[in-house]
């Protein structure tokens, strides 16, 4: 057996110091901490693929607009809790340009990142009807969203979509909805961590069942228009970003500036509430707040209590980025397509060295190359692989932590540098030599 690139005692000591007992439940931050500690002690660089953080420069359209806003003195003023008018108008226009649906500006509400948007949506949805107190996750998904439910004391259910694609999705989803306790359904599309993309028939299924059972759909579009198999770059022209909004009026679209515009540091996103849901009256909300409309409660009660609004200058940045994209002067898809190029090269390296893609198809076609993908190695569980690969100077999170029932790792392409492909190939070649397939 060849010596591992990182001495095993260095990794084992870092794990012990963090008190990690079960690698299947290891958090992203803990994996990061192990890799950082091991780098410092060993002096050898890691190929870091655990954090879903943008690895591209922030949009210049956003930076310029935010700096100008700050120079004009907006930092001294509280922002309007509803959001500044230009952002609301441009968000409405952007949704029309790239999603192909109409949402009035009043329902386009700035939030401190999509994470705050989901938190506020969970709170509002689970308070709207007394019997509906549970969030349903179409997994795998972003682990922290479940943590949000834990923090607020909300119930949640999950199922792994791996075995329920296509025609199988409807019966599985309805088996939960028919119980009458599901307040909202949440999923990401493209999906974090697998990068599978729900197709039109699947979205139609979700939408029709949401209408039938009067359930709200929270569509997390954190990776907006990043299905690089489709030309989603032309504003006001099909094809559009696939969405459940074409098939139900019970929805909130969460559009983030973090990945599409590489603007993660300013914590800016827009929660786009359908016109019908925005004005939907709920008796339970009236009793609790005196105003029963979903939209006003979401804004004036929940968001107000959470943060009293969203960063004033960041709203100007988001408005400028959305406007430039809708105008066609900011081709944001051309920038972020770099993630697809990285994924293609990384998949080739892993597959060349005995790994395989776990979530490999969207029913009848290979998944897109993008921000994430999933890998596994024959004969190893996800948590075993997550730990073992650290000895080879590679960090990634186990799928166990994402709600997946499959074994493997989530690979994020964002931090991989051009000079690391050959390094990764050499390390994975050593990994394979030390772990011959049985």
Beta strands, then each sheet from edge to edge (+ up, - down):
strand 1: 47-48
strand 2: 108-111
strand 3: 134-139
strand 4: 155-160
strand 5: 182-188
strand 6: 216-221
strand 7: 251-256
strand 8: 269-273
strand 9: 355-357
strand 10: 372-377
strand 11: 394-395
strand 12: 397-398
strand 13: 409-412
sheet 1: 1+ 11+
sheet 2: 2+ 8- 7+ 6+ 5+ 3+ 4+
sheet 3: 9+ 10- 13+ 12-
end
